[in-house]
Amino acid sequence: MTIRRALALGLLLALALAALPAAAERPGKPSGASFENLFLVGATGDNRPVQDFTEAFFTDAAFQGRFAYQGTWNGGFRVVDIARPWRPKPVAEVDCGTFQGDIGVYSDLVFRSIDAPIAATTPEETCDAPLSSPEVPKFEGIQIFEVRKPWRADADDLVASVATDCGSHTHTVVPDPRNDRVLLYVSNSATTPEYNNDDVWRQECSAEHDKFQIVSVPLDEPEAAEVIADVPLDGGHSCHDIGVLLSKRTKLAACAGMQGIAFDITDPAEPQRLSSFTFPGVTSWHSAMLSKDGSVTAMGWEPGGGVAPECEAGDPDVFKSIFFYDTASGDLLGTWVLPRAQSAQENCTIHNYNVIPTRHRDLLSVGAYQAGTHVVDFTDPASPQTVAWYDPPPLDPAALTLGGSWGSYGYNGFVYESDITKGLNVYRLADRSVKAKANRLHFLNPQTLIWDQGWRRKPRWHW
């Protein structure tokens, strides 16, 4: 969800957002939730109601070792100790950063997206600078933190800020160990407001954007991070999210923009276009992910910008579906439709998802705002099946209130849900074959599936 789109739609919902949500469910006590094969076993139990879009509500989450890194919309990020998943414990809060807040992690580095031009002239000022006016410098892009002690993370860990054209709505972490660096594929979503060649940061934004940018972060010198490439989209306008698959045999990326575009990233710094995906009625894709062998690309979109109730019984299936395409040809293979209708009081659409890396099946863990979390088996993409779900009741049964699952991700035997108002929820999937046959991960980032992680660079706190 972009800050620009959210601000526009959010004005229409300002009165509705004044209502406070109900208290978070406690583990083992669903408080009216509907669920099947997915059981709430742990929760941070936060309560951060969204009054407007200046709040520090929760966005996406990334994982490394025993820690989850959870972004906040207007604030920074926090670190949650998940060594005991049934009792996740926040251990550090970093107050540094403004709108959007999507998060990534690799080794000692934490990356955070800023998707609104702010009046900052130095990396330090990106922590709390106000929105920029036309006549002053503008920064939007990537913040880079070097977090050597996650349990003591704070704003002083900020080491660099990299401006990118039209900012960073979100980013995808692409490790490049051969070159001792990590790459970030930067997604922009909207391309407003427009500006030309900022005096301080030298980035620009125009409606003709039609690209995504690659930021290179040297692991031994993250302060030297810089934009190294513009990847043309040839009519794709911009990417909202970019899904990536990295394995010994296959290296692919998929851009979710005005059209879906698949890339060969054998050389991750020089993506090569392979195919594209469209569907009647889908105006712009939101999320993309690839199956574990790369043969199937899953595409989703976000009608209503995430703040509207678009999963009601009367809404068309195209509003609440994930579409599965043949990556090589771009042919549609099948669709999955959210199986449970939601009420007019629940903001809902398919939002962020990722692949649970099991050996013999392709499973998506799907966050869908107030429709909660679903697990979808698309091993046969022509006939995807719902494996499990956890669907909480409306935050407020009398009024439309923003909340729900920003993203849901399978990580080392559990499904973790980053909830906009409630923080981090932890679920156990009642499917023994998944737990027994899932690859153990050393780290996990949104939109990235890395099948072989033996080469990962350990953070210093592991040593």
FENJO-V345219 format. One line per field, one symbol per residue. phi: phi as a letter, one per 20 degrees, with the letter a starting at -180 (. if undefined). burial: 1 if it has 9 or more other ideal C-beta (glycine too) atoms within 8 Angstrom, else 0. A space follows every 10 residues. Layout:
phi = ???
burial = ???
This chain:
phi = .effffffff ffdgffffff fffffegncf lnfdbbmcdf dbafmfbdfe ebedeefede cccblecddd fcgcrracdc fdgdgfbfcf cbcdeapdgo nfcbbbledc dcedcbfded dcgffffbff geegedgcdb qdecdddecg fcgbffffda cdfcgmmcfb bdecfcffdl bcddeeddmf ccfebclgfe emebbbfehl acddddcffe bffegbfdbd dfdloemaee ccecccbfec ccccedcfce cecedgefec gdfdbbccbg neeafdcbbd ffdnfcdecc bcfnmndded cfgeffgffc cddddfffen ffdrcddgfd fdefecfbaf ddbbeefefc cdcdddeclf endcdcedgd ffbfceeabc dffggcfdbf cfrnffacce blncdddeeg denddccdee bfffffdefe debbdgmcdd fddfefefff fee
burial = 0111111111 0011011010 1001101001 1010101111 1111011111 0010101111 1111101111 1111111111 1101100101 1101111111 1111111011 1111111111 0010111010 0100001111 1111111001 0010101111 1111111111 1111110000 1111111111 1000100100 1011110011 1111111110 0100101001 1010011111 1111111001 1111111111 1111100110 1011111010 0101111111 1101011111 1101111111 1100000111 1111111001 0111110100 0110111111 1111111100 1111111111 1111111100 1001011111 1101110001 1111111111 1001111111 1111111110 1011101100 1011111111 1010011010 100
